[in-house]
Amino acid sequence: MADRTYRAAIIGTGGIARSHARSWAGTGRVDVVAAVDIRDEAVQAFGDEYDIAARYTSHEDMLAAEKPDIVSICTWHGTHPSMTVAAADAGVDGILCEKPMAINLADADAMLAACEASGTKLAIGHHHRFAPRNTEARKQIAAGAIGVPHMLRMTVGGGLTNNGTHAIDGARYLLGDPRAEWVIGQVERRTDRYERRE
């Protein structure tokens, strides 16, 4: 249905939610019909800014009342699993969840299982995949322009769950999304700056 207009809801109304609201509006095919934030003053300000009438402080209440086609989850990473499962269980067609997907494999698996059971499409906000320089690099690597890569090193500042997730996804993307055979990592935390509350 090429001319269908979708109804979207945004959960979490911080800085990244503004990017989601603008992007959905820019498609010309998505109406943002609801916003959710646990802080009433935040959701009211966001609703005023983007002319969203339905405003909630509970994502469960919003899902039950609004029944959106699409949900953007723009909250801290600790809440991603429960909100994704709730949206899938509510019959949402598509979920765009901010990165990182989750902070452990069990939570990520639960998100995938809930979406598979409901037929919900789940996308994680790794938008660097769509940058022209990255799509061209991936194409050139696949064509053998630099031979067969044996190592790819990525460095990033800003914390593993904050910006590091883009580096991990970016490395996988550039190499053609290979299935990992094994993974080893070492993380040293020197600050709690990038940890987010639930």
Residue pairs with C-beta under 8 A, 6 or more apart in sequence:
4 29
5 29
5 30
5 31
6 29
6 30
6 31
6 69
6 70
6 93
6 94
7 30
7 31
7 33
7 66
7 67
7 68
7 69
7 70
8 24
8 30
8 31
8 32
8 33
8 68
8 69
8 70
8 71
8 72
9 32
9 33
9 34
9 35
9 36
9 54
9 62
9 63
9 66
9 68
9 70
9 71
9 72
10 17
10 20
10 21
10 32
10 34
10 35
10 36
10 46
10 52
10 71
10 72
10 74
11 35
11 36
11 37
11 59
11 62
11 71
11 72
11 73
11 74
11 75
11 83
12 36
12 37
12 73
12 74
12 75
12 76
12 79
12 98
13 35
13 36
13 37
13 42
13 43
13 45
13 46
13 74
14 42
14 74
14 75
16 74
16 98
16 125
17 35
17 46
17 72
17 74
18 46
18 49
18 50
20 72
20 74
20 96
21 32
21 46
21 50
21 52
24 30
24 31
24 32
24 70
24 72
25 32
25 50
30 70
32 50
32 52
33 52
33 53
33 54
33 66
33 68
34 52
34 54
34 55
34 56
34 62
34 66
34 68
35 43
35 46
35 47
35 50
35 52
35 54
35 55
35 56
36 43
36 55
36 56
36 57
36 58
36 59
36 62
37 43
37 46
37 57
38 57
39 57
40 57
43 55
43 56
43 57
44 55
46 52
46 55
47 53
47 55
54 62
54 65
54 66
56 62
56 65
59 83
59 86
59 87
60 86
62 68
63 71
63 86
63 87
63 90
63 92
64 90
67 90
67 91
68 92
69 92
69 93
69 94
70 92
70 93
70 94
70 95
70 96
71 83
71 87
71 92
71 94
71 95
71 96
72 95
72 96
72 97
72 98
73 79
73 80
73 83
73 84
73 87
73 95
73 96
73 97
73 98
74 98
75 83
75 98
76 196
76 197
76 198
77 98
77 99
77 100
77 102
77 103
77 161
77 196
78 103
78 196
78 197
78 198
79 198
80 97
80 98
80 100
80 101
80 102
80 107
80 111
81 102
81 107
81 108
81 110
81 111
83 97
84 95
84 97
84 111
84 114
84 115
84 122
85 110
85 111
85 114
87 95
87 120
88 95
88 111
88 114
88 115
88 117
88 118
88 120
88 122
89 114
89 118
91 118
91 120
92 118
92 120
93 119
93 120
93 121
94 120
94 121
94 122
94 123
95 115
95 120
95 121
95 122
95 123
96 123
96 125
97 111
97 122
97 123
97 124
97 125
98 124
98 125
99 124
99 125
99 126
99 165
99 166
99 169
100 124
100 161
100 165
101 108
101 111
101 124
102 108
102 111
103 161
111 122
112 122
114 120
115 121
115 122
124 169
126 165
126 166
126 169
126 170
126 173
128 134
128 166
128 169
128 170
128 173
129 135
129 169
129 170
129 173
134 170
134 173
134 174
137 174
138 173
138 174
138 176
140 146
141 149
141 174
141 175
141 176
142 176
149 175
152 171
152 174
152 175
154 167
154 168
154 170
154 171
155 167
156 163
156 164
156 166
156 167
157 163
158 164
158 194
159 193
159 194
159 195
160 187
160 194
161 194
161 195
161 196
162 194
172 178
